[in-house]
Amino acid sequence: MNQPSSPFSKQQLLPQEETLEVLRQKGELFIGLPKENQYQEKRICLTPDAVNAITANGHRVMIEAGAGQASNFSDKDYTEAGAEISNDTKKVFACPLLLKVEPPTLAEIEMIHPQTTIISALQIKTQTKTYFEQLAKKRITAIAFEYIRDEDGKYPAVRSLSEIAGISSVLIASELMATTNQGNGLMFGNISGVPPVEVVIIGAGTVGEFAARSALGLGANIKIFDNSITKLRNIQTNLKQTVYTSTIQPKNLLKALKRCDVAIGATRGKDRSPVVVTSTMVEHMKKGAVIIDVSIDMGGCFETSVVTSHKHPTVEHFGVIHYGVPNIPSRYPRTSSISISNIFTPYLLKLGEDGGLENSLRFDRGLRNGLYMYHGILTNKSVGDWFALSYSDINFLIF
């Protein structure tokens, strides 16, 4: 007996979720990784392992020859992972999706094709109005990785680089104290019968926590200062031990600075870091003591700090050695590259699964938080206010 024909088509009878899934077709990404040309920038966004995972999912990756060299990844490593290597910079910049650590320069924006998507750092403090105008002219979609949030509302890229900066600050201090580097000859390490190195850490955020963890691991005595009681409480919990903590009171801070061998500045401010340690306080510190100002990229929290470079990293004021290199993670480019790559890879694979950036932005609020330019339209309020540019709410543009 014939079954009565249904008034509905097979497509209409599919459950709603399945219909959505049918509509979200997988897209093929074509990713370009140009060589970083900014001064002292040695990192790369994707490691060969990450490229392998991406190409295995049916995407294409084109890398400029020598782009991974400074991070100790050879062109051969990338070729074996499935990447295409090109000596032609313009060809790499012609890719529809570009990944960079540093934001593109104005000369690089010239090479980018209209309607390209670029994911890089934004570094708002170093930008100019012209930069955003040039991106708008090319109708570029731009995402700042330092503004991307995860499911917990945290900023994974900032946290990873802060962890590296915190650990590095202690390693750098231990190097600078060696007499081979004209230091005071003290060594980190709990040597029997020898008083431990005294370390003062100003700021109890991620940088402060990882600096504290490293200093304790090397047998130092630490004192942590911050004006947030919650942060001080959290750092005690995370370190799983009781350490000296204090709010930033000039009297207590000066007393600690007079006795310390190393002072690490890791404070943040809205526009710039607050100056916590005055010139007079530095004057009272021991001769040969070391200051590592991790906040230097935001102006520094020591009044005597100045910006230095990896080539000439230190200056001396009042007999105290000051280290003020802004881009500390690029001192360890391989570790930093792996860390950045770990953040990028899942997002790129998700972009492919979602069928491109447009869909990902609809479904992922954290990724949307990193967007500051959408087809040439500025979507970030902070950038708009900072540079007196008009901006639009991304939610009105996408939905």
Protein Blocks (a to p, Z undefined) as FASTA:
>chain_A
ZZdddfbdfklmpcfklmmmmmmccddddddddddfbghiabdfbdfklmmmmmmnopac
dddehklmmnopafklmmmnopacdfblklmmmpmbdcdfbdcdfklmmmpcghiacddd
fklmlpcfklmmmmmmnopacddfklpccfkopafklmmmmmmmmmmmmmmmmmmmpmkl
opnhiaedjdehiacdddddehjbfklmmmmmmmmmnopacddddfbfklmmmmmmmnop
acddddddfklmmmmmmmpmbdcddbdcfkbccdfbdfklmmmpcehiacddfklmnnpa
afkbccddfklmbcceehiacdfbfblmlmmmmlmmmmmmmmmmmmmmmmmmnopjklmm
mmmmklmmmpcbeghiafbfklmmmnopacddfklmmZZ
